[in-house]
Amino acid sequence: MRPIRSLIFVLALVAICSASVFAQAGRGGASQALQDATQALRDGRDADALAVVRRELQTNPSSTGAANLLDSLGQTKDARAVFAKALVTAADPAAKSQVQRAIAMSYAFDGDCANAAKYEQLVIDYWVTREQAEPQNAFYQEGEIANEAARVCIDAGDLNAAEKWYRKGTELGLKEPGHTTHPKSLWDFRLAHALGRLAARRGDAAEATRQIAAARQALDGDPTMAAQQERFFPYLVGYVALYTNDLKTAETELTKATTTSGNATDPFMLCLLAMTDEKLGDRDKAREMYTKAYGLATAHNPPSAYTRRIVRQKLGVRVPTEL
């Protein structure tokens, strides 16, 4: 597929409801300047966003919120220099682990599975120290962080590392005593979802189909869990169809996924739909979807990390330079 070179930024996009959309900028949350920079990202004005971030760093050189935005802008080396300062000044182990997780995500923006996983392991190590004090949360967090490392790795194309981390995430999450806060069915669904995507990436359509059935069984067996997780099922089916070259099914299921409540602002799902449209030969629609996904990718998390990196390649978007 040849890259689509033109990019039309005509987006007026709503805010992303994610805990990591606006990272803490020092004390007290995101400054007005960083909120303005994030809006510039949504509008496709990357150079303007970078100028605002640079001004913010002049007054707050250890701003993790500014560093998060540097990653979104492709300035990952500079972002990690800021995170290094924040790591030195972290007030306690919990704060230090938050910075380490941000560093892991910084590597995700580079598609660097190994270094992302290295820092995610440090975050897991912190939660190990919290197991006795808060067992209903600590094991869940360990599983979440391992799955986050896995997500970075599968998006980077390191499928073996991704499988290792996904299985580790399930193993850690299932250590939660009694599974009263986070049921076993949740981890069963997540693992089947992950293994289905991995099988598709490996070209094993039969195994991917088996894992889709396992994911469906997990949802059907726990309606309470399914109420929160059902929206991720068409994304799984669409992902498998895309990577096994069943493009019509991919288009149908990913369209369903991106129009399901809770998914409309997910840049990764929109990016998958754009990839499908491109393979189907609908370049105009693909361009529209890539553009929309790029504008939505303002969070500091794996979906945005992948989307920013891939759309730059697809649309020939240049990393902004200093004004």
N, C-alpha and C positions, 0 to 999 in steps of 0.2 A: 504494500500500500504506500502510495506517495503521500508525503505530508501535505495537509491542506494549509496553504501559506497565508491566506488573509484572515484577519480576525476583526470582527466588528463588535465593539463594546457599546452596547445600547441597553445595559441592564439597570433596572431599578429593583434591587433584590431585598427581600426581607432578611432580618437577622437570623442567624443560625442558633437554634436552641441546643447548645452544647456546653457542658461545664468548662470546656477548654477554649471556647471561642475568644473570650477576653481573658487572657492570663493576667495574673497579678502583676502590676507594674510597680515594683517596690511595695510600699505599704498602701493599703486602702483601695486597691483595684486599679482598673485602667483609667489613665488620665484622659481628659478631653482630647488631647492631642492624639493619643493612641486610638481613641474611638474614631476620630476623624481619619486617621490612617487606615483603619479597618474599613471604613465606608469607601475610601478611595480604592481599596482592593476590590470591593464588591462592584464598584463602578468601572473597573478595568483600568484605573489610573495608577498603575504600579509606580511610575516615576514620581508622581506626587506623593504617594504613600511613603516611598523611600526617603524623600526629602523631610517629611514630617518626623519619621522615625529617627533620622540622623539628628534633628534638632532636639528631640526628646533625650537622646543619649548624651547630648552635651550637658544637660542638667542632671540626668539620672543615669550614670554610666553602667550601673548594674541592674537596669530595668529588665526583668525577665519578659514582661509584656512586649517591650521593644524587640527583644531577641526573638520572641516567637514570630513577630511580623517580619523580621529579617529573614527567617527561614522561609516564610511564605513568598518572599521577594527573591529567593534564590541566593541570598547572601549568607549561606550557611556557615562559612568559616568565621565571618564576623559575628554571627549569632553565638557561636560556641565560645568566642572570646568573652562575650558578655556573660554567658552562663558560667564561665569559669570564675568571673568576679563574684557572681551571685552565690556560687558554691562556697567560696571562702567566707562570705559574710552570713551564711545561713544560720539562723538563730538556734536551731535545735535539729535533732536527727530527722524529725518529720519534715521540716522545711528543706533540709538537705536532700531528702528522698524526692521531694517535689521537683527540685532543680535537676536531679539525676534523671528523672522521668522526662523532663523537658529536653535534656541533652539526648536521650534516646530518640525522641521524636525529631530532633534536629538531624540526626543521622538518617532518619526515615526519609526526610526531604531529599537526601542524596541517594536514596535507594541502597543504603549501606546496612545490610542485615546484621553482619557480625558485630559492628560497633553499637548498633541499636540494642541488640540482645545483651551485650556486655553491660550496658547501663541499666537495662530492665532488670537484670539479675541483681544489681545493687539495690534496686527498689524492693525486689522480693526479699532480699536479705533484711531490709528494714522491717518489713511486715512480719518476718519470722520472730523478731523481737517483741511483737505485739500479740503473739498467739495466746499467751496466758491471760493477758489483760482484756482482750476483745476477740475471743475465738470465733464468734459469729460473723465477724467482719474480716479478720486478718487472713484467714484461709481463702475467703472469696477474693480479697484484693490480690493475693498471691496468684490465684488462677487468672484473674483479669489481666494482670501485668504479663504473665507468661503468654496469654492469648494475644496481647498487644504486640509482643515480640514476634509471635508467629505471623500476625497480620503483616507486619513490616517485611518479614522474610518471604512470604508468598507473593506479595506485591513486587518484591525485588527479584523474584524468579528463583530463589533458593528453596526449592520445594522440600528437600530433605530436612533442612533446618526448620522450615515451617512446620512440618509434621512432628518433629521432635518437640517443639515448643507447644504446639496445640495439645499433644498428648500430656505434656507436663502440666499445662494449664488445667486440664481435666483432673489429673491426679491430685494436684494441689487443692483445687476447689472442692473436691469430694472429701477432703479431710475435715471439712467443717462439721463439728459435732452435731449429730442429729439431723442435719440438712433441713432445719426448720425455717431458716431465713432464706436460703437459696437451695431449692430442691434439686435432687439428683437429676430429675428430668431436664432441668435447664442445661446441665453439663452434658447430658446425653444428646440433647438437641444441638448444642454448639459443636460438639465433636463430630457428629454426623454431618453437620453443615460444612465444617472445615474439610473433612475427609472427602466429601463429595466434590468440593471445589478443587482439592488437590488431585483427585482422580481425573477430573476433566482436564486439568492442566497437563497431566501425564498422558492424555489420550486414551484413557481407560473408561470408555463410555458405560460399559456394563457395571463396573464398580461404582461409578458416579450415580448410576440409576439405583443401585442398591442403597447407597447412602442417602439419596433423596427419600427413598421409602422409609429408612430408619428415622430420618428427621421428621417425616410426616407422622410416623407412629409415636414419636415422643410428644409431638404437639397434641395429637388426638388423645393421648393417655393422660394429659394433665391440662384441662381447660383453663385453669387459673394461670399457669405458666404461659399457655398459648395466647392468652389475652394480650400479653406483652410482646411475645416473640413471633406471632403469626405473620407480622408484616415483613419479616426477613425471609419467609419461605419462597415467595415468587422471585426474590433476588437470587436465591440459591438455584432455582430451576432455570432462570434466565442465564446465570453465570455458566452453568454446566452446558446449556444449549449453545452459548456463544463459543466456548472453547472446544466443543465437539462439532462445531460447524453446522448446527441446526439453527440457521439464522432466523427463520420465520418464528420458531418457538421462542428464540431469544428475544426477538422484537416484541412479541406478545407479552411474555412474562416480565421483561424489564420495563415495558410501558406500564404494566400493572403495578410493578414494584414502585416505580417513581410517582405514581398517582395514588398510592396507598397512604392513608393518614400516618404522619410521622416520618415519611420518607421523602417528601417533596423537596427538601433542602439538602438531601444527601448527595454531595458532589460525586462520590464514587459510583453510585448507582446511575447517575446521569452520564457519567463518563463511559460506563459499560454500554449504555444505550447508544451513545455517540459512536462507540467502536462498532456496534452492530450496524448502525445506519451506514457507516463508512464501508463496511464489508458488503452491505447490500447495494452499494453504489449510489446512495442518496447523499451526495456531498453537501448539499445545502442544509439538509436537516442535521447531518453530522456536525457541520460547522456551528449551527445554532446550539446544539446540545453541548458541544465542547465549550463554547463560549459561556453558556449558562453555568456549566459545572465549574469552570475556572473562577467565575465571579463568586460562586458559593463556597469555594475552598479557602476560607479564611480562618478556620480552626487550626489548632496545633495538634493534629491527630493523624492516624494513618490514612483515612479517606482523603483528607486534604493534601497530605504529603504526596500521595500517589497522583492525585488529580493534577496538582500544580506541575509536577515533573513531566507527566505524560502529555498534558495539553500543550506545554511549551514545545515539546517535540512535534506534536501533530500539527499545530498551527504556526510553528515557526516564531513563537513569542520569545523575544529576547529578554534576558534578565536585565532589569533597569540598571543604569549607571548613574553616577552622581551628576546632579544638575550643574 
